[in-house]
Amino acid sequence: MIRFHNIDGTYNRKIMIFTGETMQNRLSKTAQRCLLGAAVMALVTLGSASAQNKAIGFTKGNPFSDGFVAGNTLYIAGQQGPDSHGNVTSTDITTQTTNAIAAVKKVVEEAGFKMTDLVSVTVYVADVNDVAKMNDVYKKLMPDPKPARATVQVAGLIGGAKIEISAVAVKQ
């Protein structure tokens, strides 16, 4: 029942009666609109989620990707700095650092990010005595402001490398 207040202070009452069929039609149309809206939202969400998650530099058969984009974050796998022939044993720390940073930059750009998007870097060195020379190159090639960084001495790196760099970038 609905009450309407008149200007003169009296009330009018109207009783609205819906037959079962009329009410059912209204509910059915509302339910259809809700389901259609939910389906559209689900498709949009799934489409954007799958578009944001992608492997960078993955070669079938390898146990890893060079990088992986998840949402607005890029995770960069450890990058070494081999020479043009793929060798690391015949090069010094300066060359390996230069080439490792170039490899990180390649993954960053392939993923559609910029070097200034880097927020965290981990540098693995085989010899702690190489850190000063590595820092000289790092300071020249990494953009300001420098990302947070940890440098860790390890017992050894794959292939006899002197350095390996992994990083995380967040697109702003």
HELIX and SHEET records of a PDB file:
HELIX    1   1 GLY A   20  GLN A   52  1                                  33    
HELIX    2   2 ILE A   93  GLU A  110  1                                  18    
HELIX    3   3 MET A  115  ASP A  117  5                                   3    
HELIX    4   4 VAL A  128  ASP A  130  5                                   3    
HELIX    5   5 VAL A  131  LEU A  141  1                                  11    
HELIX    6   6 ILE A  158  GLY A  160  5                                   3    
SHEET    1   A 2 ILE A   2  HIS A   5  0                                        
SHEET    2   A 2 TYR A  11  LYS A  14 -1                                        
SHEET    1   B 6 LYS A  54  ILE A  56  0                                        
SHEET    2   B 6 GLY A  67  ALA A  70 -1                                        
SHEET    3   B 6 THR A  73  GLN A  79 -1                                        
SHEET    4   B 6 ILE A 163  VAL A 170 -1                                        
SHEET    5   B 6 LEU A 118  VAL A 125 -1                                        
SHEET    6   B 6 ALA A 148  GLN A 153  1                                        
END                                                                             
